[in-house]
Amino acid sequence: MRQIESIRTSDFRIESNRTLMSAHWAVLGGEMVTPTNEIMVHDRSLAVAMAAKTRTVPCGGEIRVVHTPTGEVIFRKLNECGCAIWF
């Protein structure tokens, strides 16, 4: 299992215009994660995998993975409104 490192110089950002929620990253690096609309990740494939399993609250938001040095969006998904059952 890969440990998620919390470094300030991460190359990828998972972002949304709404609050991001996922049961898969309730604890990062031994610390509880507070609800946020942005998470920094050091690895491209890890960022995409985390974003794919993430939902927005309230439903209907867009989730993106952005390469921070260039600003290029490398992954994008729309959160479907049937997600209220998921939580």
Backbone torsions as a table, in degrees:
resi	resn	phi	psi	omega
1	MET	NA	133.9	-177.6
2	ARG	-86.3	130.8	177.9
3	GLN	-86.1	136.9	179.7
4	ILE	-85.1	118.5	-179.8
5	GLU	-89.9	137.3	177.0
6	SER	-101.1	93.2	178.5
7	ILE	-113.1	148.0	-178.5
8	ARG	-77.6	-21.0	-178.6
9	THR	-99.8	50.8	179.8
10	SER	-75.9	149.5	-178.0
11	ASP	-93.1	-14.1	-175.6
12	PHE	-131.2	143.5	-178.4
13	ARG	-126.2	126.0	170.7
14	ILE	-90.8	124.5	-175.0
15	GLU	-139.9	160.3	176.7
16	SER	-156.6	160.7	174.6
17	ASN	-83.5	-3.1	177.7
18	ARG	-126.7	175.9	-179.0
19	THR	-71.7	132.9	178.2
20	LEU	-88.7	136.8	177.9
21	MET	-139.4	140.2	174.0
22	SER	-160.0	135.5	175.9
23	ALA	-71.0	-18.6	-176.7
24	HIS	-77.1	-18.5	176.9
25	TRP	-129.1	47.4	177.0
26	ALA	-66.7	-28.9	178.2
27	VAL	-131.1	123.9	177.0
28	LEU	-119.0	121.7	176.7
29	GLY	61.4	30.5	178.4
30	GLY	83.2	-1.5	-179.4
31	GLU	-113.9	144.2	176.8
32	MET	-69.2	141.6	179.8
33	VAL	-97.0	127.9	176.0
34	THR	-87.4	151.8	178.6
35	PRO	-56.1	135.9	-176.5
36	THR	-150.2	171.7	174.5
37	ASN	-114.2	15.6	-179.6
38	GLU	-156.7	134.7	175.9
39	ILE	-136.0	133.6	178.4
40	MET	-95.0	135.3	-177.6
41	VAL	-134.1	144.5	-175.3
42	HIS	-89.1	-10.4	-173.5
43	ASP	-128.4	132.7	-176.4
44	ARG	-60.8	-50.8	-177.0
45	SER	-65.9	-35.1	177.1
46	LEU	-66.8	-40.6	179.0
47	ALA	-62.6	-43.6	-179.8
48	VAL	-67.1	-42.6	179.1
49	ALA	-63.0	-42.7	178.5
50	MET	-64.4	-42.6	-179.5
51	ALA	-64.8	-37.1	-179.2
52	ALA	-64.5	-28.4	-178.3
53	LYS	-100.0	11.2	-176.4
54	THR	-103.0	149.9	177.4
55	ARG	-121.9	164.0	175.2
56	THR	-109.9	150.7	175.9
57	VAL	-126.0	120.7	-3.9
58	PRO	-71.4	167.4	-177.1
59	CYS	-61.1	162.0	173.8
60	GLY	97.8	0.7	-179.9
61	GLY	-83.4	168.8	176.4
62	GLU	-104.9	140.3	177.3
63	ILE	-115.2	131.9	-178.1
64	ARG	-129.6	150.1	168.1
65	VAL	-112.5	124.0	-175.8
66	VAL	-117.0	133.4	172.5
67	HIS	-78.9	109.2	-169.6
68	THR	-63.6	-36.9	179.5
69	PRO	-63.9	-33.2	-176.8
70	THR	-106.3	-19.9	-176.5
71	GLY	81.1	5.6	-179.5
72	GLU	-72.7	131.5	175.3
73	VAL	-83.0	117.2	-176.7
74	ILE	-102.1	-12.7	177.6
75	PHE	-152.7	141.2	-180.0
76	ARG	-148.1	137.1	173.1
77	LYS	-146.5	149.4	175.1
78	LEU	-96.9	135.1	177.7
79	ASN	-83.3	122.4	-178.3
80	GLU	-74.9	150.2	-175.0
81	CYS	-75.4	-1.4	176.5
82	GLY	-86.4	12.2	-173.1
83	CYS	-78.7	-11.6	-178.4
84	ALA	-60.4	-29.1	177.9
85	ILE	-70.0	-31.9	-177.0
86	TRP	-61.0	-35.3	-179.0
87	PHE	-85.5	NA	NA
